[in-house]
Every structure is written in structure tokens, then in C-alpha cells.
């Protein structure tokens, strides 16, 4: 018995695979980011901040860890269809984002030059 799959089924499977890939790479927008960033449903979107020239968009989240671990703040930068964590602060509940120039941002007192790819992680 020769059981070939019809061509339209293979095309449908390929299209579904591409859609799943595209959706998994979406930037963190309020309401849809949590499943794609690997955050819990209880995590809280705080704000979006855009650089003065509109080049950079930052999205801040409060990560609610639970009873035994302190909360943290994470700030993600949209890079095309991807997101990059540029700030990961531990034992923090609030976020302050101030733009010092078109490429330099201060997040909770930490100054980062986004044009140089700088980031902050409390673990390093």
C-alpha cells in the first residue's frame, strides 16, 4: 500500500510551521508577551518607553517570583522580530527609565549605551 500525503497537506503543514515560528518571535507587547517570553501569567507589564528619535523601544516587566524568591524587573528591547533582555534587576519592584540621549538610557540608576549593545544583569 503506497500512502502518499496529498501536496496540499504538506503545504498546509509548512505554512503552520512558519506561523508558529513567527508568533514565537513576536516582541513583548502587553497582553501577548507573557507566553512568548517564558514569563508567568502573574508577571506584570509595567510600561513601554521609546527613545527620543524613535529608534529603540523598551518594554518593562515586573517578574513575580513567589514566596521564596524576591521580585525582579526585566526590560526588553525589541530587535526586529526578536526581543533582547537588556536589564535584569533583582529585589526590585519599580522601574524608572530615563533617556539621556537617543542611544543612552538610564534604568533604575544603571546607565546603558544601546548603540554599543550594553546590558545589565544583577548576576554578573
Buried (B, 14 or more C-beta within 10 A) or exposed (E): EEEEEEEEEEEEEEEEEEEEEEEEEBBBBEEEBBEBBEBEEEBBBBEBBEBEEEEBBBBBBBBBEEEEEEBBBBBBBBEEEEBEBBBBBBEBEEBEBEBEEBBBBEBBEBEBEBEEEBBBEEEE
